[in-house]
């Protein structure tokens, strides 16, 4: 295990950290609660205990990217929601905000994620099934009706069509008088993990990467507070990877995005501070804590040593966490509440910046309002009742955690070396290597469950007979309303203006000047003209072609 830096071991070093880094960070906060134990020991808890690698808020950020962590500001509680229609989803957003949620997270239905309008023949079975359908700017306006876009932070889980959805969000804000520079949030915009693990892709790899970097370059100028990509290990883990594979494959993809942005002419320290990550919080509590710590340390070193980042913010791995949907069970669904609480605790102990907790009934259906509120309450109990947020990196310095952190980093580095030997993340995906490695791990786990080597409570052990669970279903008639709204938008718009706007998108797609031909301005103009997501994607597909996975996958 790495030796602890002298500054972290010595009283003088700790005092210097308190004075120079921790105290100023806390002083900026308008409120500060007392941090004491329930035993009434007579003195406040110290902000930091133990050893470990470095100090919080200092390179390589193993112990957290902020010196004060949750003592000064809790993580963003950002519950993922979307179903039926924009109106119905807006009602769920309003309920969650009224219940104390501190950020929004939008789930889009599959046609929206791939870029088909709700009236497309391929879309019919899926409209509003697993997320909210968005066809035109009017739907985004309904989705955020009554929500102050200049004040709330919004995350959008969208990838192949990320530029279009962000353009709609910006257009909706501008129509309310909210400038793009005021907007805060994240767009996932991670197409490589779609190729590797999730499958919601549309265009070929090279133009897909261009869409990613065009969005990054445009946001740097126009929407500077926006996180332009959320590089996702979550879906890699959901597909069956191990913790080490989740870290290795995610950071390898991140390196590919950094290289693509540099090749597009972006300056590293201008775009790197807005990179963000998205990880899974799985079942193994201590392994997950170590995973987050290892990923933070690895990314800091990659950015400084490989890419030469100068800004501290460029080296900080900021991440959102979601509890493991793949670990939810339809048998004995109440058990999922316990699983989610432990997974959420791992994310908090590991230093996440924002968190979504899954609902107990998500293995059966979309979450009911009652279960969604309980999932949010799980975060609030951890934040305000458990004491987990009272100390920075509370498990840091524990021999078990430090050893796990080192072991996970070593294994992840080995895997990244294998990816480099194949020519990098894009080559590893295009050859099918990354997908096959994920499949092998998923199969190994499933066989272990079937043998009984891995116990899943209520599934392969401790089974009981139980009455059928209550299934939540969105309001009847939602799809018909979505189709009626789409027809109304088409009737309202100026057809000639839409055609001209789509022609401008095509012209930019054919262009080669990466500044002049950035696709975001013509896409923004197209959505303001009420061009639909399906129409924009159709003209882009004619120029870019459709992605085809490697044979045998």
KELUMLUM-227297 format. One record per residue (C-alpha): residue in three letters; z, y, x. Coordinates in steps of 0.001 Angstrom, whole numbers, plus 500000, padded with zeros to 6 digits. Layout:
REM KELUMLUM-227297
ALAZYX
...
***
This chain:
REM KELUMLUM-227297
UNK500000500000500000
UNK499296503534501215
UNK502123505271503000
UNK503566508229501138
UNK502712511674502512
UNK505613513297504360
UNK505493516311502059
UNK506147514076499056
UNK509030512260500756
UNK510887515227502133
UNK513202517494500167
UNK511516520522501720
UNK508078519313500658
UNK509284518712497115
UNK510907522139496986
UNK507725523791498216
UNK505769521998495487
UNK508241523173492848
UNK507992526785494009
UNK504306526997494810
UNK502618524800492206
UNK504882523502489465
UNK506932526611488624
UNK503936529019488299
UNK502138526532486037
UNK505142526290483704
UNK505769530058483773
UNK502352530677482213
UNK503343528801479067
UNK504753530833476140
UNK507356528189475291
UNK509281525644477306
UNK511543523025475799
UNK514505521475477622
UNK514057518050479170
UNK517210516006478894
UNK518169512420478142
UNK519985511420474973
UNK522965510288477062
UNK524093513873477618
UNK524339513537481380
UNK524826517257481796
UNK521666518228483652
UNK517979518456482905
UNK515506515840484059
UNK513639516788487204
UNK509886517269486723
UNK509035514643489372
UNK510648511491490690
UNK509714508742493126
UNK507066508630495768
UNK503462507686495352
UNK500263509144496700
UNK500566512921497030
UNK501885515364494459
UNK500728516213490925
UNK498113518935490828
UNK497125518314494445
UNK494315516283496002
UNK493662513369495464
UNK495363513839492065
UNK496683510269491842
UNK499781511617490111
UNK497921513916487718
UNK495448516786487823
UNK498030519361486688
UNK501306520053488427
UNK503253520418485197
UNK501287517873483114
UNK502825517461479633
UNK505884519571480394
UNK503757522677479957
UNK501135521378477529
UNK500795518089475675
UNK497524516194475632
UNK495036517052472883
UNK495533514766469885
UNK491950514197468855
UNK491417511650466070
UNK487874510284465742
UNK486457510531462215
UNK483179510442460357
UNK481796508594457338
UNK479890508871454076
UNK478706512436454166
UNK479390515750455869
UNK481426516929452887
UNK483604513806452854
UNK484147513949456599
UNK485106517616456358
UNK487879516646453941
UNK489192514102456466
UNK489067516742459237
UNK491039519153457084
UNK493676516478456383
UNK494038515611460068
UNK494342519256461123
UNK496937519840458421
UNK498829516791459766
UNK499097518282463250
UNK495928517106465001
UNK494987519510467785
UNK491281518747468289
UNK488337517296466356
UNK486290514241467284
UNK483097513453465373
UNK481773509951464724
UNK478078509930463812
UNK476296507171461945
UNK473788504972463767
UNK470602506681462482
UNK471932510022463753
UNK472863508520467117
UNK469357507104467594
UNK467498509997466000
UNK466268508887462590
UNK466539510892459392
UNK468549509339456582
UNK465416508708454510
UNK463666506736457282
UNK463121503078456291
UNK465053501862459335
UNK468033504050458436
UNK468605502916454847
UNK471274500192455440
UNK473260502321457897
UNK473470505799456394
UNK477115506895456564
UNK478376503393457351
UNK480117503962460691
UNK479984507730460983
UNK478738510913459402
UNK474969511309458808
UNK473469514512460187
UNK469877515437459413
UNK469631519219459661
UNK471682522274460554
UNK472839522451456932
UNK474774519182457401
UNK476611520562460442
UNK477510523667458457
UNK478990521452455726
UNK480764519270458296
UNK482672522229459767
UNK483050524304456614
UNK486323526247456753
UNK487068525168460339
UNK487333528012462911
UNK484788526927465507
UNK485870529598467953
UNK489430528243467983
UNK489207524467467629
UNK488010522088470359
UNK485384519603469135
UNK484293516349470743
UNK481053514687469670
UNK480346511037470417
UNK476599511413470732
UNK474262510432473554
UNK470520509933473069
UNK470419512873470653
UNK473183514934472292
UNK471029518042472946
UNK470052518226469275
UNK473589517867467931
UNK474967520409470394
UNK472167522805469429
UNK473130522391465764
UNK476795523077466574
UNK475872526221468516
UNK473541527356465733
UNK476221526815463086
UNK478694528852465150
UNK476200531678465716
UNK475550531910461970
UNK479284532581461573
UNK479335535192464314
UNK480959532937466910
UNK479285533366470308
UNK478360530214472281
UNK480626531375475119
UNK483624531028472789
UNK482969527374471954
UNK485137524629473483
UNK484579520920473333
UNK482723517953474718
UNK479465516193474058
UNK479370512614475326
UNK475757512811476572
UNK476139509586478650
UNK472892507663478247
UNK473429505256481159
UNK476297503471479440
UNK474075503142476354
UNK471560501252478476
UNK474325499171480074
UNK476726498375477258
UNK476204499977473862
UNK472517500017472958
UNK472162503312471071
UNK469273504620473169
UNK465906506115472206
UNK463884507434475139
UNK462983505976478547
UNK465483506343481388
UNK463874509160483410
UNK463325511594480510
UNK466745510637479123
UNK468299511812482373
UNK466264514988482134
UNK467784515662478698
UNK471241515179480236
UNK470655517646483066
UNK468817520170480873
UNK471896520295478655
UNK474167520697481693
UNK472091523554483129
UNK471829525380479805
UNK475541525101479036
UNK476427526483482469
UNK474638529680481402
UNK475240529799477655
UNK478284527652476733
UNK480440527804479872
UNK483612526329478310
UNK481789523231477085
UNK482234519844478784
UNK478602518888479187
UNK479088515148479609
UNK481821512602478955
UNK481015509749481304
UNK482171506730479410
UNK483930503609480563
UNK485207503069477046
UNK482137501280475750
UNK481772499304478974
UNK485288497946478398
UNK484609497380474699
UNK481595495265475685
UNK483914492978477640
UNK484332494321481165
UNK487493494065483233
UNK489567497115484150
UNK488073497184487659
UNK484534496949486265
UNK485279499765483825
UNK486263502046486704
UNK483496500943489081
UNK480626501085486593
UNK481793504405485126
UNK482145506121488495
UNK478815504665489673
UNK477151506142486591
UNK478920509431487292
UNK477513509518490824
UNK474032508992489356
UNK474511511970487042
UNK475722514161489897
UNK472668513228491970
UNK470342513885489025
UNK471902517301488479
UNK471577518177492172
UNK467934517066492171
UNK467368519309489154
UNK468562522272491244
UNK472062522698489818
UNK474813523844492186
UNK477545521231492546
UNK480568523488492130
UNK478996525173489115
UNK478516522026487004
UNK481068519573488433
UNK484168521265486927
UNK482729520614483435
UNK482217516882483993
UNK484639514803481950
UNK485319511104481480
UNK486194508743478643
UNK488263505616479248
UNK489636502716477258
UNK493360502080476866
UNK493577498293476757
UNK496418495840476222
UNK497880495380479706
UNK500251498348479818
UNK500899498585483555
UNK497356497670484584
UNK496028500457482400
UNK498413503027483900
UNK497301501947487383
UNK493645502083486322
UNK493856505732485335
UNK495649506642488565
UNK493107504757490698
UNK490121506329488917
UNK491513509816489476
UNK492027509189493189
UNK488617507574493660
UNK486743510404491915
UNK488513513066493960
UNK487450511393497189
UNK483892510765495981
UNK483411514411495083
UNK484908515789498290
UNK483752513215500851
UNK480395512138499424
UNK479162515281497695
UNK481054517982499593
UNK482700519669496622
UNK484567522829497579
UNK486308523730494333
UNK489479521846493480
UNK488296521628489867
UNK485192519746490971
UNK487392516934492285
UNK489607516596489220
UNK488887513645486949
UNK489625514951483453
UNK489485512250480818
UNK489822511436477143
UNK491240508069476140
UNK490769505922473068
UNK492794502836472302
UNK490909499530472419
UNK488964498900469243
UNK487910495476470492
UNK491559494400470590
UNK492160495133466901
UNK492340492048464693
UNK491524491538461033
UNK494259488896460888
UNK497705490430460369
UNK496358494001460687
UNK499853495499460819
UNK500084494051464340
UNK497412496579465312
UNK499924499398464876
UNK502037497906467668
UNK499012497279469897
UNK497814500853469465
UNK501254502292470239
UNK501442500401473527
UNK497866501311474467
UNK498534504972473664
UNK501698504867475768
UNK499637503558478698
UNK497238506503478339
UNK500108508994478324
UNK501887507381481279
UNK498522507393483071
UNK497981511129482544
UNK495221511453479940
UNK494037514929478819
UNK493271513911475237
UNK493786510825473117
UNK492504509051470023
UNK494629506313468502
UNK492805503718466409
UNK493959502968462894
UNK495497499648461876
UNK492683498753459439
UNK489641499467461640
UNK488923495768462203
UNK488332495582458452
UNK486743498869457469
UNK486637502573458092
UNK490229503845458313
UNK491960504923455142
UNK493610508337455002
UNK497032506697455136
UNK496251504624458240
UNK494534507554459974
UNK497648509667459476
UNK499838506843460817
UNK497625506629463921
UNK498136510355464515
UNK501870509997463920
UNK501907507338466658
UNK500811509974469174
UNK503304512482467829
UNK506206510024468136
UNK505246509277471750
UNK504972513009472475
UNK508165514200470836
UNK510544511235470607
UNK509899508771473444
UNK510556510949476510
UNK507310509710478075
UNK506002513286478334
UNK509140514747479930
UNK508448513727483533
UNK505220514011485529
UNK503789510576486440
UNK507020508787485447
UNK505940505418486885
UNK504650506840490182
UNK506361505393493213
UNK507267502131491457
UNK506184499331493826
UNK504422497410491051
UNK502422500440489844
UNK501510501571493356
UNK500364498053494308
UNK498300497715491114
UNK496746501131491718
UNK495709500128495237
UNK494406496729494127
UNK492331498190491298
UNK490876500801493625
UNK489986498170496226
UNK488250495925493678
UNK486422498855492080
UNK485212499994495501
UNK483889496478496196
UNK481921496560492941
UNK480570500029493697
UNK479428498714497075
UNK477494495957495285
UNK475887498552493027
UNK474912500655496052
UNK473311497582497663
UNK471139497232494549
UNK469968500839494849
UNK472560502603492679
UNK473639502592489040
UNK470197503173487539
UNK468688500299489515
UNK471651498059488631
UNK471090498809484936
UNK467304498524485009
UNK467541495123486712
UNK470110493949484148
UNK472761493270486833
UNK475413495517485299
UNK474848494123481818
UNK475095490537483064
UNK478361491243484895
UNK479851492672481706
UNK478640489672479714
UNK480216487246482206
UNK483585488949481888
UNK483377489036478093
UNK482541485321477971
UNK485367484433480352
UNK487898486269478168
UNK486599484697474948
UNK486832481201476422
UNK490378481926477595
UNK491307482894474030
UNK489712479728472660
UNK491626477596475175
UNK494861479396474367
UNK495236480764477890
UNK495108484269476425
UNK497386484684473400
UNK496275486992470595
UNK499174487256468174
UNK498165486264464673
UNK494797484886465803
UNK495330481888468088
UNK499119481800467839
UNK501737482795465266
UNK499231482547462419
UNK500354483020458838
UNK498678482905455469
UNK498419486391454050
UNK496922488132451030
UNK493576489868451456
UNK493911493281453087
UNK493028496430451189
UNK489592497715452191
UNK488903501458452317
UNK485402502487451239
UNK483861505986451282
UNK483172507672447972
UNK480399506154445890
UNK477190508142445780
UNK477557509622449259
UNK474150508332450443
UNK472393509783447418
UNK474009513154448127
UNK472899512994451780
UNK469304512309450734
UNK469412515118448180
UNK470726517520450824
UNK467898516535453185
UNK465294517099450490
UNK466829520497449685
UNK466695521552453340
UNK463022520605453552
UNK462261522559450402
UNK464154525611451673
UNK462523525939455086
UNK459292527575456240
UNK457005524636457085
UNK454794526690459410
UNK457837527892461356
UNK459045524293461738
UNK455660523149463035
UNK455567525970465568
UNK459100525172466708
UNK458269521475467169
UNK455159522431469133
UNK457371524490471465
UNK459599521428472008
UNK456533519400472956
UNK455326522095475359
UNK458701522171477113
UNK458778518368477293
UNK455399518415479064
UNK456439521172481464
UNK457543520676485059
UNK459435523903485794
UNK463062522785485345
UNK464287526329484626
UNK461448527665482505
UNK460921524375480648
UNK464548523554479885
UNK464457521768476526
UNK467615523292475067
UNK466173526707474021
UNK463230525244472035
UNK465494522569470505
UNK467941525296469439
UNK465078527261467878
UNK463848524114466115
UNK467214523318464525
UNK467607526969463468
UNK464233526557461759
UNK465738523547459906
UNK463693520955461754
UNK465441517622461287
UNK466843515375463970
UNK464241512743463091
UNK461358515193463449
UNK462557516460466840
UNK463102512922468155
UNK459700511792466893
UNK457838514439468903
UNK460008513755471971
UNK459363510010471735
UNK455625510613471713
UNK456018512467475013
UNK458808510436476618
UNK458237506892475360
UNK460844504449474037
UNK463315502656476304
UNK462898498884476556
UNK465814496795477928
UNK465221494335480792
UNK463841490957479759
UNK466462488373478912
UNK469038490873477640
***
